[in-house]
């Protein structure tokens, strides 16, 4: 359903948004979100979420490999009575591997859609700059399908010992022969496998790709914010005005319900961080400067009218100024 704002030409003023709230407050945020800037920001946040899932899944995969390396130090771990240990870790790795590769495909799909709607110049050159390992991206895209057909085994765990430094490192590897038994890699991914030596170390591969993903999408997000600032700025301005008006109504209700004689300082930690409470207390108690500092911290400078400020002054028991 179209809202009040949808019938008004841009740019919207704070008066327009206030009238929209009075007309039907449920449509205001929707109208703001449906501006071009709102659509772009929503797409950017969707990509942020997908990247978070991918990096979280990758971290869990790497942690599971490290966990195996730590637990397998024990001689008892390899005892026949505990043979399910390695099988359990193999299955866990396969589960996390599926999460990583599936979330990677989601990141790619969202990023591709984002670039179609909001293109950036020289994006291919920047992509090649950050994803600098030839064939790695293609290999990981195909790895999900490969892993569904692949029967992992204990042999995929490789433990290297350095007797001089007395250290050991556990790796989860896939041999080139195992990989090439599957015939749907594509030319780039196949070349990556062939150039990788006798096996592919999944810990190393995902660690490197995770770093490349974070660097590339950090660049892309920054470039989008810079290039499309003319449409993002109005969206954030509308959002700021809408949030400010809502905050004004909320604080009006709070200030109106405070009983006379109540100590306002006991409620500061409920609404402010410790750092902000300390900042407020750096001003003289029951002073107008302290009230002004509170209004600033709450982001209400442009929305706190004389009526609301008078309520705050009263709640903080600020003595009225004597006329000159």
VOBA-1610 file (N, C-alpha, C; in pm, whole numbers, padded with zeros to 5 digits, always signed):
BEGIN
Unk+00084-00119+00000Unk+00000+00000+00000Unk+00088+00124+00000Unk+00059+00216-00090Unk+00136+00340-00100Unk+00113+00426+00023Unk+00220+00490+00069Unk+00211+00575+00186Unk+00204+00722+00150Unk+00193+00804+00251Unk+00182+00948+00232Unk+00302+01003+00156Unk+00422+00956+00189Unk+00543+01009+00126Unk+00551+00975-00023Unk+00491+00865-00061Unk+00499+00822-00201Unk+00430+00919-00297Unk+00345+01004-00244Unk+00274+01100-00328Unk+00343+01237-00332Unk+00459+01246-00265Unk+00530+01374-00255Unk+00663+01365-00330Unk+00695+01470-00403Unk+00821+01473-00477Unk+00939+01487-00382Unk+01053+01434-00425Unk+01177+01449-00348Unk+01235+01588-00373Unk+01315+01639-00279Unk+01352+01578-00151Unk+01245+01599-00045Unk+01232+01501+00045Unk+01136+01512+00154Unk+01196+01594+00268Unk+01112+01673+00330Unk+01155+01755+00444Unk+01113+01686+00574Unk+01161+01738+00684Unk+01122+01682+00814Unk+00973+01703+00837Unk+00918+01811+00783Unk+00775+01834+00794Unk+00698+01727+00716Unk+00747+01690+00598Unk+00683+01585+00519Unk+00680+01454+00595Unk+00791+01420+00656Unk+00801+01293+00729Unk+00713+01296+00853Unk+00706+01411+00919Unk+00619+01424+01037Unk+00472+01407+00998Unk+00435+01467+00886Unk+00298+01452+00838Unk+00269+01307+00800Unk+00368+01240+00742Unk+00350+01099+00705Unk+00330+01012+00828Unk+00403+01041+00936Unk+00386+00966+01061Unk+00246+00986+01115Unk+00196+01107+01108Unk+00061+01136+01159Unk-00044+01073+01070Unk-00015+01062+00939Unk-00112+01002+00846Unk-00121+00851+00866Unk-00005+00783+00863Unk+00000+00638+00886Unk+00145+00602+00911Unk+00182+00589+01038Unk+00322+00570+01074Unk+00378+00438+01021Unk+00291+00340+00991Unk+00340+00209+00947Unk+00398+00212+00806Unk+00365+00315+00728Unk+00412+00319+00589Unk+00540+00400+00570Unk+00579+00475+00673Unk+00689+00571+00656Unk+00821+00500+00628Unk+00856+00403+00712Unk+00984+00333+00693Unk+00986+00259+00560Unk+00871+00204+00520Unk+00865+00133+00391Unk+00892+00229+00276Unk+00835+00348+00284Unk+00855+00447+00177Unk+01003+00488+00170Unk+01065+00506+00285Unk+01207+00542+00289Unk+01294+00429+00234Unk+01261+00306+00272Unk+01339+00190+00227Unk+01324+00168+00076Unk+01214+00215+00018Unk+01191+00194-00125Unk+01250+00304-00213Unk+01320+00399-00153Unk+01394+00494-00234Unk+01512+00421-00298Unk+01571+00480-00401Unk+01685+00415-00467Unk+01798+00389-00368Unk+01823+00487-00283Unk+01928+00469-00182Unk+01896+00358-00084Unk+01768+00346-00048Unk+01727+00240+00043Unk+01745+00103-00020Unk+01712+00091-00147Unk+01729-00037-00217Unk+01876-00076-00227Unk+01960+00023-00259Unk+02103-00005-00269Unk+02159-00047-00133Unk+02123+00024-00027Unk+02175-00009+00105Unk+02129-00146+00151Unk+02003-00181+00119Unk+01953-00314+00154Unk+02034-00422+00082Unk+02068-00398-00045Unk+02149-00495-00120Unk+02289-00507-00060Unk+02346-00395-00018Unk+02479-00397+00044Unk+02474-00476+00174Unk+02368-00456+00254Unk+02356-00529+00381Unk+02334-00679+00357Unk+02261-00713+00250Unk+02243-00855+00216Unk+02377-00919+00183Unk+02462-00844+00111Unk+02595-00895+00080Unk+02678-00906+00208Unk+02667-00808+00296Unk+02737-00814+00425Unk+02699-00941+00501Unk+02570-00970+00504Unk+02522-01089+00575Unk+02577-01218+00513Unk+02576-01224+00380Unk+02625-01343+00312Unk+02774-01362+00337Unk+02849-01254+00336Unk+02993-01262+00362Unk+03018-01305+00506Unk+02935-01256+00599Unk+02949-01298+00739Unk+02929-01448+00752Unk+02826-01502+00685Unk+02800-01647+00691Unk+02919-01724+00633Unk+02971-01676+00520Unk+03085-01744+00457Unk+03207-01742+00548Unk+03241-01625+00602Unk+03361-01617+00687Unk+03342-01695+00817Unk+03219-01694+00870Unk+03191-01772+00991Unk+03206-01921+00963Unk+03152-01967+00852Unk+03162-02109+00815Unk+03306-02148+00791Unk+03381-02058+00725Unk+03522-02086+00698Unk+03601-02095+00827Unk+03576-02004+00920Unk+03645-02007+01049Unk+03615-02136+01124Unk+03490-02183+01117Unk+03452-02308+01185Unk+03522-02427+01121Unk+03535-02426+00988Unk+03607-02533+00920Unk+03754-02535+00963Unk+03817-02419+00963Unk+03957-02411+01003Unk+03975-02450+01150Unk+03881-02409+01234Unk+03888-02445+01376Unk+03877-02596+01395Unk+03792-02660+01314Unk+03773-02805+01326Unk+03901-02878+01286Unk+03969-02830+01184Unk+04096-02890+01144Unk+04200-02872+01255Unk+04205-02753+01312Unk+04299-02727+01422Unk+04265-02813+01544Unk+04136-02829+01571Unk+04092-02909+01685Unk+04138-03053+01670Unk+04124-03105+01547Unk+04171-03241+01521Unk+04321-03252+01547Unk+04395-03153+01498Unk+04539-03155+01518Unk+04577-03158+01665Unk+04502-03087+01748Unk+04530-03083+01892Unk+04492-03214+01959Unk+04372-03265+01930Unk+04324-03386+01998Unk+04399-03511+01953Unk+04445-03510+01828Unk+04513-03629+01776Unk+04655-03645+01831Unk+04700-03548+01912Unk+04831-03562+01975Unk+04832-03678+02073Unk+04715-03707+02129Unk+04706-03814+02227Unk+04719-03950+02159Unk+04798-04039+02218Unk+04815-04174+02163Unk+04681-04248+02164Unk+04600-04223+02267Unk+04471-04292+02280Unk+04377-04257+02165Unk+04396-04142+02105Unk+04308-04099+01996Unk+04310-04200+01881Unk+04426-04261+01858Unk+04443-04351+01745Unk+04418-04497+01782Unk+04382-04521+01909Unk+04357-04660+01949Unk+04235-04714+01877Unk+04238-04845+01847Unk+04128-04905+01770Unk+03993-04883+01837Unk+03992-04880+01969Unk+03864-04861+02039Unk+03807-04722+02015Unk+03893-04630+01967Unk+03849-04493+01939Unk+03852-04462+01790Unk+03836-04565+01707Unk+03850-04544+01563Unk+03743-04449+01507Unk+03635-04430+01582Unk+03532-04337+01535Unk+03576-04191+01545Unk+03685-04167+01617Unk+03733-04030+01632Unk+03761-03965+01498Unk+03846-04031+01419Unk+03883-03972+01291Unk+03764-03967+01196Unk+03678-04068+01202Unk+03559-04068+01116Unk+03468-03951+01151Unk+03456-03922+01280Unk+03372-03809+01323Unk+03428-03678+01270Unk+03558-03662+01276Unk+03618-03538+01227Unk+03607-03526+01076Unk+03617-03638+01007Unk+03600-03637+00862Unk+03460-03588+00827Unk+03361-03637+00896Unk+03223-03595+00870Unk+03202-03448+00906Unk+03263-03406+01016Unk+03250-03266+01055Unk+03313-03174+00950Unk+03429-03213+00901Unk+03494-03134+00796Unk+03407-03129+00672Unk+03348-03242+00636Unk+03261-03245+00518Unk+03140-03155+00538Unk+03086-03153+00659Unk+02970-03067+00688Unk+03008-02920+00675Unk+03119-02882+00737Unk+03162-02743+00728Unk+03205-02706+00587Unk+03259-02803+00516Unk+03297-02779+00377Unk+03175-02746+00293Unk+03067-02814+00319Unk+02942-02786+00247Unk+02891-02646+00283Unk+02896-02611+00411Unk+02852-02477+00451Unk+02937-02369+00383Unk+03068-02391+00379Unk+03157-02291+00318Unk+03127-02271+00170Unk+03120-02380+00098Unk+03102-02370-00047Unk+02961-02322-00082Unk+02861-02361-00004Unk+02725-02314-00031Unk+02713-02164-00003Unk+02769-02119+00108Unk+02763-01976+00139Unk+02845-01895+00041Unk+02953-01954-00011Unk+03032-01886-00114Unk+02948-01862-00238Unk+02869-01960-00279Unk+02784-01943-00397Unk+02680-01834-00374Unk+02631-01824-00251Unk+02535-01718-00218Unk+02602-01581-00230Unk+02724-01569-00180Unk+02799-01442-00192Unk+02815-01405-00339Unk+02854-01501-00421Unk+02876-01475-00563Unk+02747-01430-00630Unk+02636-01498-00601Unk+02507-01463-00663Unk+02463-01322-00624Unk+02474-01288-00496Unk+02433-01155-00451Unk+02523-01047-00510Unk+02654-01074-00511Unk+02749-00976-00566Unk+02725-00954-00714Unk+02695-01061-00787Unk+02668-01048-00931Unk+02542-00966-00956Unk+02437-00992-00877Unk+02313-00916-00890Unk+02335-00770-00854Unk+02415-00746-00750Unk+02444-00610-00706Unk+02517-00532-00816Unk+02610-00597-00881Unk+02688-00528-00984Unk+02605-00500-01110Unk+02503-00582-01134Unk+02415-00555-01249Unk+02332-00430-01224Unk+02283-00415-01102Unk+02198-00301-01070Unk+02280-00175-01043Unk+02398-00193-00981Unk+02479-00079-00940Unk+02623-00102-00986Unk+02648-00088-01116Unk+02780-00120-01172Unk+02889-00024-01125Unk+03011-00077-01122Unk+03130+00002-01089Unk+03229-00009-01204Unk+03298+00100-01230Unk+03398+00099-01337Unk+03518+00011-01297Unk+03573-00057-01396Unk+03695-00137-01378Unk+03679-00243-01270Unk+03558-00295-01253Unk+03538-00394-01145Unk+03611-00524-01175Unk+03620-00561-01303Unk+03691-00684-01339Unk+03838-00673-01302Unk+03898-00558-01330Unk+04039-00537-01297Unk+04062-00545-01146Unk+03971-00486-01069Unk+03985-00492-00924Unk+03963-00634-00872Unk+03869-00704-00932Unk+03843-00842-00890Unk+03967-00928-00913Unk+04029-00912-01028Unk+04150-00990-01059Unk+04266-00951-00967Unk+04266-00826-00924Unk+04372-00779-00835Unk+04363-00847-00698Unk+04242-00855-00645Unk+04225-00912-00512Unk+04223-01065-00515Unk+04153-01124-00613Unk+04152-01270-00626Unk+04270-01308-00717Unk+04388-01303-00655Unk+04512-01309-00733Unk+04563-01450-00757Unk+04498-01550-00698Unk+04541-01688-00719Unk+04462-01747-00835Unk+04526-01768-00951Unk+04452-01816-01069Unk+04381-01948-01044Unk+04252-01951-01072Unk+04174-02073-01065Unk+04118-02106-00927Unk+04162-02037-00822Unk+04116-02069-00687Unk+03966-02048-00672Unk+03917-01935-00723Unk+03774-01906-00714Unk+03693-02014-00786Unk+03735-02050-00905Unk+03663-02153-00983Unk+03669-02289-00913Unk+03782-02319-00852Unk+03797-02446-00779Unk+03698-02455-00663Unk+03687-02348-00585Unk+03598-02350-00470Unk+03452-02352-00512Unk+03420-02287-00623Unk+03282-02290-00671Unk+03240-02432-00707Unk+03332-02510-00760Unk+03301-02647-00801Unk+03317-02747-00686Unk+03385-02706-00581Unk+03416-02798-00472Unk+03291-02853-00403Unk+03185-02771-00399Unk+03061-02818-00335Unk+03007-02941-00406Unk+03000-02936-00539Unk+02949-03051-00614Unk+03042-03170-00603Unk+03173-03143-00603Unk+03269-03252-00588Unk+03253-03321-00453Unk+03237-03241-00347Unk+03233-03298-00212Unk+03112-03388-00190Unk+03005-03364-00264Unk+02885-03448-00249Unk+02908-03588-00306Unk+03006-03602-00397Unk+03036-03733-00456Unk+03159-03798-00395Unk+03230-03721-00315Unk+03360-03765-00265Unk+03345-03836-00132Unk+03410-03951-00120Unk+03411-04027+00005Unk+03539-03993+00080Unk+03528-03905+00180Unk+03645-03870+00259Unk+03689-03990+00343Unk+03816-03994+00376Unk+03870-04104+00454Unk+03976-04053+00549Unk+04021-04140+00640Unk+04123-04101+00737Unk+04250-04060+00667Unk+04275-04115+00547Unk+04396-04084+00473Unk+04403-03937+00433Unk+04289-03867+00439Unk+04289-03725+00404Unk+04351-03639+00514Unk+04372-03698+00631Unk+04441-03626+00738Unk+04592-03649+00723Unk+04667-03542+00720Unk+04812-03551+00710Unk+04872-03476+00828Unk+04957-03544+00902Unk+05021-03482+01018Unk+05170-03473+00993Unk+05222-03353+00994Unk+05365-03329+00972Unk+05432-03296+01105Unk+05545-03360+01129Unk+05620-03337+01253Unk+05755-03275+01222Unk+05791-03178+01304Unk+05924-03118+01297Unk+05995-03155+01427Unk+06086-03254+01416Unk+06149-03306+01537Unk+06245-03207+01601Unk+06297-03114+01519Unk+06388-03014+01575Unk+06314-02913+01663Unk+06201-02863+01611Unk+06123-02766+01688Unk+06018-02833+01776Unk+06005-02966+01761Unk+05908-03045+01838Unk+05765-02993+01819Unk+05731-02965+01697Unk+05596-02921+01664Unk+05533-03017+01565Unk+05402-03014+01559Unk+05329-03098+01464Unk+05211-03016+01411Unk+05182-03034+01284Unk+05074-02961+01217Unk+04984-03061+01147Unk+04854-03054+01173Unk+04757-03141+01107Unk+04695-03067+00989Unk+04689-03133+00876Unk+04629-03075+00757Unk+04524-03170+00702Unk+04424-03113+00637Unk+04323-03195+00570Unk+04343-03173+00421Unk+04387-03277+00352Unk+04427-03263+00212Unk+04345-03354+00122Unk+04341-03316-00006Unk+04279-03399-00109Unk+04383-03416-00219Unk+04409-03540-00256Unk+04511-03566-00356Unk+04463-03523-00494Unk+04562-03495-00580Unk+04528-03456-00717Unk+04453-03569-00788Unk+04492-03692-00759Unk+04426-03806-00823Unk+04279-03814-00783Unk+04252-03794-00653Unk+04113-03795-00606Unk+04031-03686-00674Unk+04088-03568-00684Unk+04017-03454-00742Unk+03988-03476-00890Unk+04087-03524-00962Unk+04072-03536-01107Unk+03987-03657-01149Unk+03954-03743-01051Unk+03861-03851-01083Unk+03723-03797-01117Unk+03694-03677-01065Unk+03567-03609-01095Unk+03590-03522-01218Unk+03503-03530-01314Unk+03533-03470-01443Unk+03462-03340-01476Unk+03408-03272-01375Unk+03329-03152-01405Unk+03391-03026-01345Unk+03524-03019-01342Unk+03590-02904-01279Unk+03588-02779-01365Unk+03596-02795-01493Unk+03614-02678-01579Unk+03763-02650-01595Unk+03799-02577-01698Unk+03941-02560-01734Unk+04021-02485-01628Unk+03966-02375-01572Unk+04041-02295-01475Unk+04063-02372-01345Unk+03957-02437-01295Unk+03970-02512-01170Unk+04062-02632-01189Unk+04055-02695-01303Unk+04140-02811-01331Unk+04287-02771-01335Unk+04315-02656-01396Unk+04454-02608-01400Unk+04504-02575-01260Unk+04415-02520-01175Unk+04453-02491-01037Unk+04493-02620-00966Unk+04418-02727-00988Unk+04448-02856-00927Unk+04581-02910-00978Unk+04599-02904-01108Unk+04721-02960-01169Unk+04844-02881-01127Unk+04829-02751-01104Unk+04944-02668-01066Unk+04971-02672-00916Unk+04885-02739-00842Unk+04896-02737-00695Unk+04984-02844-00637Unk+05054-02921-00720Unk+05137-03028-00669Unk+05058-03157-00655Unk+05098-03239-00558Unk+05036-03370-00544Unk+04903-03367-00470Unk+04874-03258-00399Unk+04749-03251-00324Unk+04711-03106-00300Unk+04585-03085-00259Unk+04534-02953-00221Unk+04509-02953-00071Unk+04571-02860-00001Unk+04553-02845+00143Unk+04433-02752+00167Unk+04325-02807+00219Unk+04202-02729+00235Unk+04219-02616+00335Unk+04300-02637+00438Unk+04322-02529+00535Unk+04386-02409+00468Unk+04490-02435+00390Unk+04560-02327+00322Unk+04471-02259+00219Unk+04397-02340+00144Unk+04311-02286+00038Unk+04203-02194+00094Unk+04133-02239+00199Unk+04025-02158+00254Unk+04078-02038+00332Unk+04194-02052+00396Unk+04253-01938+00465Unk+04285-01827+00366Unk+04344-01864+00254Unk+04381-01765+00153Unk+04259-01702+00089Unk+04160-01785+00057Unk+04042-01732-00011Unk+03960-01643+00081Unk+03953-01678+00208Unk+03881-01593+00303Unk+03942-01455+00307Unk+04076-01448+00309Unk+04146-01319+00310Unk+04114-01240+00184Unk+04113-01307+00069Unk+04085-01239-00058Unk+03941-01187-00063Unk+03848-01267-00013Unk+03707-01227-00012Unk+03688-01100+00072Unk+03744-01098+00192Unk+03728-00982+00280Unk+03791-00857+00220Unk+03905-00870+00158Unk+03972-00754+00097Unk+03894-00702-00023Unk+03846-00793-00108Unk+03775-00749-00228Unk+03643-00682-00194Unk+03563-00743-00106Unk+03431-00686-00077Unk+03440-00562+00012Unk+03549-00549+00084Unk+03573-00423+00156Unk+03592-00311+00054Unk+03670-00342-00052Unk+03689-00242-00159Unk+03556-00213-00229Unk+03480-00318-00264Unk+03356-00298-00339Unk+03256-00215-00260Unk+03242-00245-00132Unk+03147-00169-00049Unk+03188-00023-00042Unk+03316+00002-00020Unk+03363+00140-00015Unk+03342+00213-00146Unk+03366+00143-00258Unk+03347+00204-00390Unk+03200+00237-00415Unk+03110+00147-00376Unk+02967+00171-00394Unk+02921+00293-00313Unk+02968+00302-00189Unk+02930+00415-00103Unk+02980+00546-00163Unk+03099+00542-00221Unk+03158+00663-00278Unk+03088+00703-00408Unk+03074+00607-00500Unk+03020+00637-00633Unk+02872+00674-00626Unk+02798+00602-00540Unk+02653+00623-00536Unk+02609+00708-00415Unk+02699+00789-00365Unk+02663+00877-00253Unk+02547+00972-00284Unk+02531+01019-00410Unk+02418+01109-00439Unk+02280+01047-00412Unk+02271+00913-00421Unk+02141+00851-00391Unk+02138+00793-00249Unk+02255+00764-00192Unk+02257+00712-00056Unk+02235+00823+00046Unk+02291+00942+00020Unk+02281+01051+00116Unk+02136+01089+00148Unk+02047+01106+00046Unk+01907+01137+00080Unk+01842+01027+00163Unk+01871+00901+00132Unk+01814+00790+00208Unk+01853+00799+00354Unk+01982+00821+00381Unk+02026+00828+00521Unk+01973+00954+00589Unk+01955+01059+00513Unk+01897+01181+00571Unk+01751+01158+00610Unk+01675+01092+00521Unk+01535+01060+00553Unk+01529+00968+00675Unk+01621+00870+00678Unk+01624+00776+00790Unk+01657+00848+00920Unk+01753+00942+00913Unk+01791+01018+01033Unk+01673+01101+01083Unk+01600+01166+00992Unk+01485+01247+01034Unk+01375+01160+01092Unk+01349+01046+01029Unk+01245+00955+01078Unk+01281+00901+01216Unk+01407+00857+01231Unk+01452+00805+01361Unk+01446+00915+01468Unk+01486+01036+01429Unk+01485+01147+01525Unk+01345+01181+01572Unk+01249+01182+01481Unk+01110+01211+01518Unk+01053+01102+01607Unk+01089+00977+01578Unk+01044+00867+01664Unk+01106+00877+01803Unk+01236+00912+01807Unk+01302+00930+01936Unk+01237+01044+02015Unk+01201+01150+01944Unk+01138+01265+02010Unk+01007+01223+02077Unk+00926+01145+02005Unk+00799+01099+02063Unk+00823+01008+02183Unk+00925+00920+02170Unk+00954+00828+02280Unk+01000+00904+02404Unk+01093+00999+02385Unk+01144+01073+02502Unk+01039+01166+02561Unk+00949+01215+02478Unk+00838+01294+02531Unk+00754+01210+02627Unk+00727+01086+02587Unk+00647+00997+02673Unk+00723+00962+02801Unk+00854+00935+02787Unk+00934+00900+02905Unk+00940+01017+03002Unk+00970+01135+02950Unk+00982+01253+03037Unk+00849+01289+03102Unk+00739+01265+03031Unk+00607+01299+03086Unk+00565+01203+03197Unk+00626+01083+03197Unk+00584+00982+03295Unk+00674+00977+03418Unk+00781+01060+03421Unk+00872+01058+03535Unk+00805+01126+03655Unk+00794+01056+03766Unk+00732+01116+03886Unk+00818+01230+03940Unk+00756+01326+03999Unk+00828+01439+04059Unk+00920+01390+04170Unk+01039+01448+04175Unk+01134+01413+04280Unk+01217+01289+04252Unk+01197+01222+04138Unk+01273+01102+04106Unk+01417+01139+04068Unk+01513+01061+04114Unk+01654+01086+04083Unk+01685+01040+03940Unk+01710+01132+03846Unk+01732+01092+03706Unk+01864+01019+03686Unk+01961+01038+03774Unk+02094+00982+03753Unk+02095+00830+03771Unk+01999+00777+03845Unk+01996+00633+03861Unk+01951+00563+03734Unk+01893+00638+03639Unk+01844+00576+03515Unk+01939+00595+03397Unk+02045+00673+03416Unk+02138+00696+03305Unk+02197+00565+03249Unk+02242+00471+03335Unk+02299+00347+03281Unk+02200+00264+03200Unk+02071+00288+03220Unk+01970+00213+03145Unk+01969+00254+02997Unk+02004+00378+02969Unk+01994+00431+02833Unk+02129+00466+02770Unk+02236+00472+02852Unk+02366+00517+02802Unk+02473+00415+02832Unk+02580+00414+02751Unk+02696+00331+02780Unk+02773+00391+02898Unk+02865+00313+02955Unk+02945+00363+03067Unk+03023+00488+03027Unk+03078+00485+02904Unk+03157+00600+02858Unk+03070+00725+02849Unk+02946+00707+02802Unk+02856+00821+02790Unk+02811+00872+02927Unk+02789+00780+03019Unk+02753+00822+03156Unk+02865+00905+03216Unk+02989+00859+03198Unk+03103+00934+03252Unk+03114+01071+03187Unk+03083+01078+03057Unk+03089+01207+02988Unk+02983+01303+03046Unk+02863+01251+03068Unk+02755+01334+03124Unk+02794+01385+03263Unk+02856+01298+03341Unk+02893+01335+03478Unk+03013+01428+03484Unk+03078+01452+03369Unk+03188+01548+03367Unk+03137+01692+03373Unk+03005+01709+03353Unk+02942+01840+03365Unk+02879+01853+03504Unk+02861+01973+03546Unk+02799+01998+03676Unk+02659+01938+03680Unk+02631+01865+03786Unk+02498+01807+03801Unk+02391+01916+03809Unk+02274+01882+03753Unk+02158+01972+03755Unk+02187+02104+03681Unk+02270+02094+03578Unk+02302+02215+03500Unk+02248+02201+03358Unk+02226+02316+03294Unk+02177+02315+03156Unk+02283+02257+03062Unk+02411+02279+03093Unk+02517+02221+03010Unk+02511+02068+03012Unk+02478+02013+03128Unk+02467+01868+03140Unk+02349+01817+03058Unk+02238+01889+03062Unk+02121+01852+02981Unk+02153+01862+02833Unk+02223+01968+02792Unk+02261+01984+02651Unk+02352+01870+02606Unk+02444+01827+02694Unk+02534+01716+02661Unk+02455+01587+02644Unk+02354+01566+02728Unk+02270+01448+02717Unk+02193+01448+02586Unk+02136+01561+02549Unk+02061+01573+02424Unk+02152+01544+02305Unk+02277+01591+02312Unk+02372+01568+02203Unk+02407+01420+02192Unk+02434+01357+02304Unk+02471+01214+02303Unk+02357+01128+02248Unk+02235+01165+02277Unk+02119+01090+02230Unk+02087+01119+02085Unk+02166+01209+02022Unk+02142+01241+01881Unk+02015+01319+01859Unk+01976+01399+01957Unk+01848+01469+01952Unk+01863+01619+01930Unk+01983+01664+01893Unk+02007+01808+01880Unk+01911+01876+01783Unk+01882+01809+01671Unk+01795+01870+01571Unk+01648+01841+01592Unk+01615+01767+01699Unk+01475+01724+01717Unk+01418+01762+01854Unk+01503+01805+01944Unk+01455+01840+02077Unk+01408+01986+02077Unk+01277+02006+02074Unk+01224+02142+02074Unk+01221+02196+02217Unk+01174+02318+02230Unk+01176+02384+02361Unk+01088+02312+02463Unk+00978+02252+02417Unk+00888+02182+02510Unk+00954+02057+02567Unk+01021+01978+02479Unk+01088+01857+02527Unk+01206+01893+02616Unk+01282+01995+02578Unk+01396+02035+02661Unk+01350+02081+02799Unk+01237+02150+02805Unk+01185+02196+02934Unk+01153+02077+03024Unk+01100+01968+02964Unk+01070+01847+03041Unk+01198+01784+03095Unk+01303+01781+03011Unk+01430+01724+03055Unk+01490+01810+03166Unk+01484+01940+03148Unk+01536+02033+03251Unk+01465+02011+03384Unk+01336+01990+03376Unk+01258+01969+03498Unk+01295+01836+03564Unk+01313+01731+03479Unk+01348+01600+03533Unk+01484+01603+03602Unk+01579+01684+03550Unk+01712+01695+03608Unk+01722+01807+03711Unk+01605+01865+03743Unk+01599+01966+03848Unk+01696+02081+03823Unk+01696+02127+03697Unk+01782+02239+03660Unk+01714+02369+03699Unk+01785+02450+03774Unk+01727+02578+03818Unk+01714+02671+03698Unk+01599+02737+03684Unk+01582+02830+03572Unk+01677+02949+03586Unk+01722+02997+03471Unk+01813+03112+03472Unk+01740+03238+03514Unk+01810+03319+03592Unk+01752+03448+03629Unk+01762+03544+03512Unk+01655+03617+03481Unk+01662+03712+03370Unk+01763+03822+03399Unk+01835+03864+03295Unk+01936+03970+03310Unk+01868+04102+03342
//
